[in-house]
Amino acid sequence: MAALVFGSVSEGGPGEEIHLTLDNFRRVLTNDEVPLIFLRSMVVAASATVGAAVPGFLLAWLVAPNELPRRPACFAGGRRVFPDPFVVECHRMDILGNPDVGLLNRVVDAPIFNIYSYFGIVFVLSQHLTGFF
């Protein structure tokens, strides 16, 4: 954390003379693209939250009050996200949903699923966050 803070208030690369400056903050705060990046991030976050809440609440409704025949399996399926780190989830979705070589796209022989689009990013995040609801 200290290295991040020091890097944000200093200027100069490895082996060069280091100068303390606040110019890095000025460049970020006066950049015209920052509000657009922030807006896109908020849209992805809100969409992923809604995309995770709907199946998460449905799964909780199925498991909690009812006498569902395979209730423990549904409960375990919803909680599978906890031991599975997000990095593994990203690699799994990269193998399945890559627009060029993904297994899902090879099955249908057409690039219909792209995890690098906004929909793909929201889908991957929603899949991972569903168990937290």
N, C-alpha and C positions, 0 to 999 in steps of 0.2 A: 504494500500500500504506500509505503514511504517512497518507493521508486517511482510509482505513478504520479504522486504529488510532486516530487522533485522534477520529473520529466515534463510535467505540465507548466512549470514555472522556469524552466531553463531552456537554453538554446545552444546547440552545438552537438555534433555527433561524436562517436567514439574516437578518441585520440585527438580531438580538437579542443580548443579552449572553450570552457563553458561560461556562458553569461546568463545571469538571472534576468528574467523579463516576464511581463504580463501580456506580451504581444500575441501569444498563442490564444489567450482568452478573447482578445479583441478580434482576432481573425474569425473565430467561431461565432461570436455574438453579432458580428456585422456581416456575416455571410448570408446572402439572399436565399440559399437553398436550405438552410437549417429549419425554417418553419415548415417547409414542404416535407422534409425528412421526418420531422416530429409528427406531422399530421398522418403521414403514411404509417408510421410506427403505431400510432394510436388506433388507426383503422384496423391494422392487423391484430393488435392486442384485443380490441373489442370483439372482432369477428371470431378470433380463436376462443375467447371466453364464452361467447354465445354458442359456438360450435362444440364446446366441451360441456357446457351446462345442460344442454338439452338431452344428450344421451346419458350424461351422468345422473341427472335427476330421474330419468326414465329407469335406469338401472337400479338406483336406490329405491324407487317406488316398487319395482318388481321384487327386490330382495327383502326389504324391511317388513312390510305388514302381511304379505301373502304367504300361502303355503305352496310356493313354487316347487315343482318336482326336483329340479337340480339347483336348488338355492345355494348350497356351498360352492358349486362350480361357478355360478354367476358372480358370487361375492369375490371369489378368488380371481376371476377374470377381470373384474373391475379394479382390483388392487394390484394387478401385475405390474403397474407402473412404478411402484416404490422401489423394488430391487433393481429395476432396469434403468440405468443412467440414460440421460438424454442423448449422449454421444452415440450410444449403441442404437437408440431409436433413429437417429439421423442417418447412420450407416445403413440400417435396415430399409428405411424409406428411400435412400439413394439407390440401393440395389433394386428395389421394387419399382420406383416411380421415375427413374431417370428418363428424360424424353428420348435419349438416343439409344441406350442399351438396357433400359429397365425391363424387368421380367413381365410386369403388367402390360407394357406396351408391345412386347414381343408376342404375348399370347394372342392379342387381337391384331397383330401385324400392322399397327398404326400408332402414331404418337398422340394418343388421346389424353394421357395423364402426364402432367409436367409439375414436378414438385418445386421447380424454381419460379413458378408463377405465383401471383398473390393467392390464388385459390389453393395451390399446392402447399404453400407455406402455412396458410391457415389450417388446412387439412392435417398436416403433420403435427402442428402445435395442438390442435384439438384432440387428436388421437392420444397424445401424451398426457394432456391435462384432464381427460375425462375421469380418470380414477380419483382425482382429488376432489371431485364433487360427490 
